[in-house]
Amino acid sequence: MFNPINFPQSTRIATNGVELEVFEAGKKNENKPIVLCHGWPEHAFSWRYQIPAFVEAGYHVIAPNQRGYGNSSNPSDVNDFDIEHLTGDLIGLLNHYGYDDATFVGHDWGANVVWGLTLLHPDRVNKVISLALPYQERGDKPWVEMLEDIFGGDNYFVHFNRQPGVADAVLYEHRHQFLRNLYRKNMPLAAPAPGMMMINLAKDETAMGEPIMTDIELDVYVSAFTSTGFTGGINWYRNLDRNWHLLANVNPIIQQPTLMIYGERDQIPTFERLTEYVPNAEVVSLDTGHWIQQEKPKETNELMLSWLKQQDLR
């Protein structure tokens, strides 16, 4: 079983007006950077199985706790979590390490940030790997408004925006139970109960599905959110409509070679028109739920490394 003691030690790096807690490995592999971007409610620790595999394959691995997470800065202004700030942090990391560009890997919300980064700073991204969350078509209506029209106010994206502070407090009060219930194999991102699903999941004293973490590993997450709370991460959701406006005049087509990995048991739907926006995308899936790289680390690593090797040969 994985021993979290072997996880890289962190450093704090000043970037874009904040400080990020960064876990770095394989520095000897200069000129082959790969940046791993976690999702919600996660931590750079979610890449614990990928970091050694990428280092062994010759990559310089950079895995930040993004703003609002771990020991990284957690600004009080909600707008400080919009897509320009989140992607600016990653550009600052590239500048810190002296890289013109890098391969970016994102899971869940981290994938959304990587998609946004590639749109806003295409010259700084050479390849994209997205896990769980496909490219998000901008559409005619801001994203939260659209979700509210379709699902109503009980959708957790909508709830986070329309009732600020409510979910933050409930998730924090039940943080161990919430995280324990959430990180299960072959389970969708949200509980299949009616109402505000994330709050239901936090209050549910039962837990379905096999856990993907040992108690020691889960404690890494619980300890992190005990320190930070959930507001910083939820503020990413509270900028969805702001992001929709910020991306209004951006070229929506991504030309970089892209690997899209879906979890077949995930609640997040596939995007059938992905290649209209990402013409150089290869799409694969694994028999997992939402937490792809933690549920099936060996298979995920093999997929990513095989694809990267193919790209290097072209």
LUMTOR-553230 format. One record per residue (C-alpha): x, y, z. Coordinates in nm, 2 decimals. Layout:
REM residues N
{xx->X yy->Y zz->Z}
...
***
This chain:
REM residues 314
{xx->0.00 yy->0.00 zz->0.00}
{xx->0.12 yy->0.35 zz->-0.08}
{xx->0.30 yy->0.52 zz->0.21}
{xx->0.23 yy->0.90 zz->0.21}
{xx->0.56 yy->0.96 zz->0.39}
{xx->0.72 yy->0.90 zz->0.05}
{xx->0.53 yy->1.19 zz->-0.10}
{xx->0.77 yy->1.48 zz->-0.21}
{xx->0.83 yy->1.76 zz->0.04}
{xx->0.66 yy->2.08 zz->-0.05}
{xx->0.80 yy->2.43 zz->-0.11}
{xx->0.62 yy->2.76 zz->-0.13}
{xx->0.66 yy->2.95 zz->-0.45}
{xx->0.55 yy->3.31 zz->-0.50}
{xx->0.35 yy->3.35 zz->-0.82}
{xx->0.09 yy->3.59 zz->-0.96}
{xx->0.05 yy->3.77 zz->-0.63}
{xx->0.00 yy->3.46 zz->-0.41}
{xx->0.21 yy->3.18 zz->-0.28}
{xx->0.15 yy->2.82 zz->-0.39}
{xx->0.25 yy->2.51 zz->-0.21}
{xx->0.43 yy->2.30 zz->-0.47}
{xx->0.54 yy->1.93 zz->-0.46}
{xx->0.82 yy->1.88 zz->-0.71}
{xx->1.00 yy->1.57 zz->-0.82}
{xx->1.25 yy->1.47 zz->-1.09}
{xx->1.42 yy->1.81 zz->-1.11}
{xx->1.71 yy->1.63 zz->-1.28}
{xx->1.48 yy->1.58 zz->-1.58}
{xx->1.51 yy->1.94 zz->-1.69}
{xx->1.34 yy->2.05 zz->-2.01}
{xx->1.06 yy->1.80 zz->-1.98}
{xx->0.81 yy->1.96 zz->-1.74}
{xx->0.47 yy->1.82 zz->-1.66}
{xx->0.23 yy->2.01 zz->-1.43}
{xx->-0.04 yy->1.81 zz->-1.25}
{xx->-0.35 yy->2.01 zz->-1.15}
{xx->-0.59 yy->1.86 zz->-0.89}
{xx->-0.97 yy->1.91 zz->-0.87}
{xx->-1.23 yy->1.97 zz->-0.60}
{xx->-1.23 yy->1.89 zz->-0.32}
{xx->-0.88 yy->1.76 zz->-0.36}
{xx->-0.51 yy->1.81 zz->-0.30}
{xx->-0.19 yy->1.76 zz->-0.49}
{xx->-0.17 yy->1.44 zz->-0.29}
{xx->-0.43 yy->1.30 zz->-0.54}
{xx->-0.13 yy->1.25 zz->-0.78}
{xx->0.06 yy->1.03 zz->-0.54}
{xx->0.06 yy->0.74 zz->-0.78}
{xx->0.14 yy->0.94 zz->-1.09}
{xx->0.44 yy->1.14 zz->-0.96}
{xx->0.69 yy->0.85 zz->-0.93}
{xx->0.57 yy->0.71 zz->-1.27}
{xx->0.63 yy->1.04 zz->-1.45}
{xx->0.97 yy->1.09 zz->-1.29}
{xx->1.08 yy->0.74 zz->-1.39}
{xx->0.96 yy->0.82 zz->-1.75}
{xx->1.19 yy->1.12 zz->-1.75}
{xx->0.96 yy->1.41 zz->-1.65}
{xx->1.02 yy->1.70 zz->-1.42}
{xx->0.70 yy->1.69 zz->-1.22}
{xx->0.54 yy->2.00 zz->-1.07}
{xx->0.22 yy->1.94 zz->-0.86}
{xx->0.08 yy->2.25 zz->-0.70}
{xx->-0.18 yy->2.29 zz->-0.44}
{xx->-0.37 yy->2.56 zz->-0.63}
{xx->-0.50 yy->2.87 zz->-0.46}
{xx->-0.75 yy->2.79 zz->-0.19}
{xx->-0.60 yy->2.45 zz->-0.11}
{xx->-0.35 yy->2.31 zz->0.13}
{xx->-0.08 yy->2.56 zz->0.24}
{xx->-0.13 yy->2.78 zz->-0.07}
{xx->-0.27 yy->3.13 zz->-0.04}
{xx->-0.65 yy->3.15 zz->0.01}
{xx->-0.76 yy->3.50 zz->-0.09}
{xx->-1.07 yy->3.65 zz->0.07}
{xx->-1.20 yy->3.81 zz->-0.25}
{xx->-1.42 yy->3.57 zz->-0.45}
{xx->-1.31 yy->3.72 zz->-0.78}
{xx->-0.95 yy->3.62 zz->-0.70}
{xx->-1.05 yy->3.27 zz->-0.80}
{xx->-1.16 yy->3.34 zz->-1.15}
{xx->-1.00 yy->3.16 zz->-1.45}
{xx->-0.76 yy->3.45 zz->-1.52}
{xx->-0.62 yy->3.42 zz->-1.17}
{xx->-0.61 yy->3.04 zz->-1.16}
{xx->-0.43 yy->3.02 zz->-1.50}
{xx->-0.21 yy->3.31 zz->-1.41}
{xx->-0.08 yy->3.11 zz->-1.11}
{xx->0.03 yy->2.83 zz->-1.35}
{xx->0.20 yy->3.07 zz->-1.59}
{xx->0.39 yy->3.21 zz->-1.28}
{xx->0.51 yy->2.86 zz->-1.20}
{xx->0.64 yy->2.81 zz->-1.56}
{xx->0.82 yy->3.14 zz->-1.53}
{xx->0.96 yy->3.04 zz->-1.19}
{xx->1.11 yy->2.73 zz->-1.33}
{xx->1.23 yy->2.89 zz->-1.65}
{xx->1.00 yy->2.69 zz->-1.89}
{xx->0.85 yy->2.83 zz->-2.20}
{xx->0.58 yy->2.57 zz->-2.20}
{xx->0.49 yy->2.24 zz->-2.04}
{xx->0.25 yy->1.94 zz->-2.06}
{xx->-0.05 yy->2.00 zz->-1.83}
{xx->-0.26 yy->1.73 zz->-1.67}
{xx->-0.58 yy->1.81 zz->-1.50}
{xx->-0.85 yy->1.62 zz->-1.32}
{xx->-1.20 yy->1.75 zz->-1.24}
{xx->-1.18 yy->2.12 zz->-1.17}
{xx->-0.80 yy->2.10 zz->-1.25}
{xx->-0.90 yy->1.99 zz->-1.60}
{xx->-1.12 yy->2.29 zz->-1.63}
{xx->-0.83 yy->2.52 zz->-1.53}
{xx->-0.61 yy->2.34 zz->-1.79}
{xx->-0.87 yy->2.39 zz->-2.06}
{xx->-0.89 yy->2.76 zz->-1.97}
{xx->-0.51 yy->2.79 zz->-1.96}
{xx->-0.48 yy->2.64 zz->-2.31}
{xx->-0.74 yy->2.89 zz->-2.44}
{xx->-0.59 yy->3.19 zz->-2.27}
{xx->-0.22 yy->3.11 zz->-2.30}
{xx->-0.19 yy->2.86 zz->-2.59}
{xx->0.18 yy->2.92 zz->-2.64}
{xx->0.26 yy->2.80 zz->-2.29}
{xx->0.09 yy->2.46 zz->-2.33}
{xx->0.24 yy->2.19 zz->-2.55}
{xx->0.01 yy->1.90 zz->-2.46}
{xx->-0.31 yy->1.84 zz->-2.26}
{xx->-0.43 yy->1.54 zz->-2.06}
{xx->-0.77 yy->1.58 zz->-1.91}
{xx->-0.93 yy->1.33 zz->-1.67}
{xx->-1.30 yy->1.32 zz->-1.61}
{xx->-1.40 yy->1.67 zz->-1.72}
{xx->-1.42 yy->1.73 zz->-2.10}
{xx->-1.39 yy->2.07 zz->-2.27}
{xx->-1.68 yy->2.29 zz->-2.17}
{xx->-1.86 yy->2.45 zz->-2.47}
{xx->-1.93 yy->2.81 zz->-2.38}
{xx->-2.28 yy->2.82 zz->-2.52}
{xx->-2.52 yy->3.12 zz->-2.53}
{xx->-2.59 yy->3.15 zz->-2.16}
{xx->-2.36 yy->3.17 zz->-1.86}
{xx->-2.29 yy->2.82 zz->-1.71}
{xx->-2.46 yy->2.86 zz->-1.37}
{xx->-2.77 yy->3.02 zz->-1.53}
{xx->-2.79 yy->2.74 zz->-1.77}
{xx->-2.76 yy->2.47 zz->-1.50}
{xx->-3.02 yy->2.65 zz->-1.29}
{xx->-3.26 yy->2.65 zz->-1.59}
{xx->-3.21 yy->2.27 zz->-1.64}
{xx->-3.17 yy->2.14 zz->-1.28}
{xx->-3.31 yy->2.41 zz->-1.06}
{xx->-3.16 yy->2.54 zz->-0.74}
{xx->-3.08 yy->2.21 zz->-0.58}
{xx->-2.79 yy->2.14 zz->-0.83}
{xx->-2.48 yy->2.19 zz->-0.62}
{xx->-2.32 yy->2.42 zz->-0.88}
{xx->-2.62 yy->2.65 zz->-0.84}
{xx->-2.65 yy->2.61 zz->-0.47}
{xx->-2.28 yy->2.71 zz->-0.42}
{xx->-2.35 yy->3.03 zz->-0.61}
{xx->-2.70 yy->3.12 zz->-0.49}
{xx->-2.65 yy->3.04 zz->-0.12}
{xx->-2.30 yy->3.15 zz->-0.03}
{xx->-2.16 yy->3.02 zz->0.29}
{xx->-2.42 yy->2.75 zz->0.35}
{xx->-2.25 yy->2.45 zz->0.19}
{xx->-1.91 yy->2.58 zz->0.31}
{xx->-2.03 yy->2.55 zz->0.67}
{xx->-2.20 yy->2.21 zz->0.64}
{xx->-1.91 yy->2.05 zz->0.46}
{xx->-1.67 yy->2.18 zz->0.71}
{xx->-1.88 yy->2.06 zz->1.01}
{xx->-1.90 yy->1.71 zz->0.86}
{xx->-1.56 yy->1.72 zz->0.68}
{xx->-1.43 yy->1.37 zz->0.78}
{xx->-1.76 yy->1.21 zz->0.70}
{xx->-1.80 yy->1.41 zz->0.37}
{xx->-1.46 yy->1.32 zz->0.24}
{xx->-1.48 yy->0.96 zz->0.36}
{xx->-1.82 yy->0.92 zz->0.18}
{xx->-1.70 yy->1.10 zz->-0.14}
{xx->-1.38 yy->0.91 zz->-0.21}
{xx->-1.53 yy->0.58 zz->-0.31}
{xx->-1.46 yy->0.35 zz->-0.60}
{xx->-1.71 yy->0.34 zz->-0.89}
{xx->-1.92 yy->0.61 zz->-0.74}
{xx->-2.04 yy->0.93 zz->-0.92}
{xx->-1.91 yy->1.26 zz->-0.80}
{xx->-2.23 yy->1.34 zz->-0.61}
{xx->-2.47 yy->1.12 zz->-0.41}
{xx->-2.77 yy->0.99 zz->-0.60}
{xx->-3.01 yy->1.14 zz->-0.35}
{xx->-3.25 yy->1.43 zz->-0.42}
{xx->-3.19 yy->1.78 zz->-0.31}
{xx->-2.86 yy->1.95 zz->-0.25}
{xx->-2.65 yy->1.65 zz->-0.32}
{xx->-2.31 yy->1.75 zz->-0.16}
{xx->-2.48 yy->1.85 zz->0.16}
{xx->-2.67 yy->1.52 zz->0.17}
{xx->-2.34 yy->1.33 zz->0.11}
{xx->-2.18 yy->1.52 zz->0.40}
{xx->-2.47 yy->1.43 zz->0.64}
{xx->-2.51 yy->1.07 zz->0.53}
{xx->-2.37 yy->0.84 zz->0.80}
{xx->-2.36 yy->0.55 zz->0.56}
{xx->-2.09 yy->0.50 zz->0.30}
{xx->-2.15 yy->0.31 zz->-0.03}
{xx->-1.87 yy->0.17 zz->-0.24}
{xx->-1.52 yy->0.06 zz->-0.16}
{xx->-1.29 yy->0.34 zz->-0.03}
{xx->-1.01 yy->0.45 zz->-0.25}
{xx->-0.79 yy->0.56 zz->0.03}
{xx->-0.65 yy->0.42 zz->0.35}
{xx->-0.73 yy->0.60 zz->0.68}
{xx->-0.38 yy->0.75 zz->0.67}
{xx->-0.43 yy->0.88 zz->0.32}
{xx->-0.77 yy->1.02 zz->0.39}
{xx->-0.63 yy->1.20 zz->0.69}
{xx->-0.41 yy->1.40 zz->0.45}
{xx->-0.73 yy->1.55 zz->0.30}
{xx->-0.91 yy->1.59 zz->0.63}
{xx->-0.62 yy->1.77 zz->0.78}
{xx->-0.58 yy->2.00 zz->0.48}
{xx->-0.95 yy->2.10 zz->0.48}
{xx->-0.95 yy->2.13 zz->0.86}
{xx->-0.69 yy->2.40 zz->0.81}
{xx->-0.84 yy->2.58 zz->0.50}
{xx->-1.21 yy->2.51 zz->0.51}
{xx->-1.40 yy->2.46 zz->0.18}
{xx->-1.47 yy->2.82 zz->0.08}
{xx->-1.16 yy->2.87 zz->-0.13}
{xx->-1.23 yy->2.56 zz->-0.35}
{xx->-1.60 yy->2.64 zz->-0.37}
{xx->-1.51 yy->3.00 zz->-0.48}
{xx->-1.39 yy->2.84 zz->-0.80}
{xx->-1.76 yy->2.74 zz->-0.87}
{xx->-1.87 yy->3.10 zz->-0.78}
{xx->-1.67 yy->3.23 zz->-1.07}
{xx->-1.82 yy->3.01 zz->-1.34}
{xx->-2.04 yy->3.28 zz->-1.48}
{xx->-1.76 yy->3.54 zz->-1.45}
{xx->-1.54 yy->3.30 zz->-1.64}
{xx->-1.80 yy->3.27 zz->-1.91}
{xx->-1.78 yy->3.64 zz->-1.97}
{xx->-1.39 yy->3.65 zz->-1.95}
{xx->-1.37 yy->3.39 zz->-2.23}
{xx->-1.61 yy->3.57 zz->-2.46}
{xx->-1.35 yy->3.69 zz->-2.71}
{xx->-1.11 yy->3.40 zz->-2.68}
{xx->-1.06 yy->3.16 zz->-2.98}
{xx->-1.25 yy->2.85 zz->-2.86}
{xx->-1.05 yy->2.60 zz->-3.06}
{xx->-0.76 yy->2.41 zz->-2.89}
{xx->-0.50 yy->2.28 zz->-3.13}
{xx->-0.27 yy->2.10 zz->-2.89}
{xx->-0.24 yy->1.72 zz->-2.88}
{xx->-0.49 yy->1.62 zz->-2.62}
{xx->-0.57 yy->1.30 zz->-2.43}
{xx->-0.92 yy->1.29 zz->-2.28}
{xx->-0.98 yy->1.01 zz->-2.02}
{xx->-1.33 yy->0.94 zz->-1.90}
{xx->-1.45 yy->0.72 zz->-1.61}
{xx->-1.72 yy->0.50 zz->-1.75}
{xx->-1.91 yy->0.50 zz->-1.41}
{xx->-1.87 yy->0.88 zz->-1.36}
{xx->-2.18 yy->1.10 zz->-1.35}
{xx->-2.01 yy->1.36 zz->-1.57}
{xx->-2.13 yy->1.30 zz->-1.93}
{xx->-1.90 yy->1.27 zz->-2.23}
{xx->-1.89 yy->1.55 zz->-2.47}
{xx->-1.97 yy->1.40 zz->-2.81}
{xx->-1.86 yy->1.71 zz->-3.00}
{xx->-1.52 yy->1.73 zz->-2.83}
{xx->-1.32 yy->1.71 zz->-3.15}
{xx->-1.51 yy->2.01 zz->-3.30}
{xx->-1.33 yy->2.22 zz->-3.04}
{xx->-1.02 yy->2.00 zz->-2.98}
{xx->-0.95 yy->1.85 zz->-3.32}
{xx->-0.63 yy->1.67 zz->-3.21}
{xx->-0.80 yy->1.49 zz->-2.92}
{xx->-0.78 yy->1.12 zz->-2.85}
{xx->-1.06 yy->0.99 zz->-2.63}
{xx->-1.04 yy->0.68 zz->-2.41}
{xx->-1.22 yy->0.56 zz->-2.10}
{xx->-1.16 yy->0.34 zz->-1.80}
{xx->-1.40 yy->0.13 zz->-1.60}
{xx->-1.39 yy->0.37 zz->-1.30}
{xx->-1.59 yy->0.63 zz->-1.12}
{xx->-1.49 yy->0.99 zz->-1.09}
{xx->-1.15 yy->0.96 zz->-0.91}
{xx->-0.98 yy->0.80 zz->-1.21}
{xx->-0.61 yy->0.83 zz->-1.13}
{xx->-0.67 yy->0.72 zz->-0.77}
{xx->-0.91 yy->0.44 zz->-0.85}
{xx->-0.70 yy->0.27 zz->-1.12}
{xx->-0.36 yy->0.43 zz->-1.09}
{xx->-0.17 yy->0.16 zz->-1.29}
{xx->-0.40 yy->0.17 zz->-1.58}
{xx->-0.42 yy->0.55 zz->-1.58}
{xx->-0.04 yy->0.58 zz->-1.57}
{xx->0.00 yy->0.33 zz->-1.86}
{xx->-0.25 yy->0.52 zz->-2.07}
{xx->-0.09 yy->0.86 zz->-2.01}
{xx->0.27 yy->0.75 zz->-2.05}
{xx->0.19 yy->0.54 zz->-2.37}
{xx->0.01 yy->0.84 zz->-2.52}
{xx->0.29 yy->1.08 zz->-2.43}
{xx->0.55 yy->0.85 zz->-2.58}
{xx->0.35 yy->0.83 zz->-2.90}
{xx->0.34 yy->1.21 zz->-2.91}
{xx->0.72 yy->1.23 zz->-2.86}
{xx->0.77 yy->1.00 zz->-3.16}
{xx->0.57 yy->1.22 zz->-3.40}
***
